[in-house]
Amino acid sequence: MTISELAKVRNISRQAVQKTISSLKDRGLVELTECSDNLSAKRIELTAEGRKVLTWTTRAVRKAETELAQKIGQEKLKLLNDILNEDWD
């Protein structure tokens, strides 16, 4: 996925994506490669370290969701997720 594509999908500015990707790149979590079909675009790719962080983060979120569901119930957790995923514009 390119920076422009990510900005469109997430409905945020290209500049915001660029800033975030730059920070992730500085931390060694992503790298930018040239697109074969568009030389001016850069494709975002996770590094090995980025994949490790993504795996760890995914597990931590799943664990937190499981614990929260045990406390408030699955129905309330779904409602909470629905509210947080709404378009806030």
N, C-alpha and C positions, 0 to 999 in steps of 0.2 A: 504494500500500500504506500502511496506517495503522501507527502505532507499535504498537498492540495486535496487529495481524496479523503484523508483523515479529517481535515477541516470541514469538508462538506458533510461527511457522515455524522460527525459530532455536532455540527451546526455551530462552530466557533470560528473565530478569525484564523486565517492562515498564519498571521503573525504570532498568535497565542500558541498555535501548534509548533511553529518554528522555535519559539523560546523554550517550550517544554522539551522538545526533541533535542535541542542543543544541550540542555541540562542533563538529559539522559545519556547523551553521547559523551559528555564530559565525565560521567560516572562509569562509562564503559558498559552500559546496559543495551545500547543500540548502536548500529552503524548505518551510515547512509551509502547507498550504492547507486550507480547510474542506471537509469532505465534504458533498456535497449530500444524501446519504441519512442522515447522522448528524452533526448540528451539533456534538456534543461531541467528535467524533473529528477528528484532523488527518491529512491525507494528506501523505506524504513525497514530495517531487519534487526531482530533481537540477536544479541551476542550470546555466547554460552552462559555468561554471567547473568544476562538479562533473562534467559530462560529459567535459570535457577531461582532468581528473584520472583519471577512470575509464578512458578510452581509453589514456592514457599508462601507467597501472598494468597494464592488461590486456596491453599490448604487452611491458612489462618482465617480467611473469610468464611469458609465452609464451617470451620469449628465454631466461630463466633455465632454464625447463623443457627447452628444446631443448639448451642447453649441458650441463645435468645428464644428460640422456638420452644425449648423446654420450660422457660420461665413465663412466656406470654402466650404461648400456643401458636400452632401453625397458621391458623386463620388470621390472627393479628400480625404475624410476621409477613404474610402475603400482603395484607393491607398496607403495612409499613413500606414494603418494597414497591408496591404500586404507587404510593404517594411520592416516594423518593425518585421514582423513574418518570414522573410526570414532566411535561414541558413547562418550565417555570417562566417562560417569556410572557 
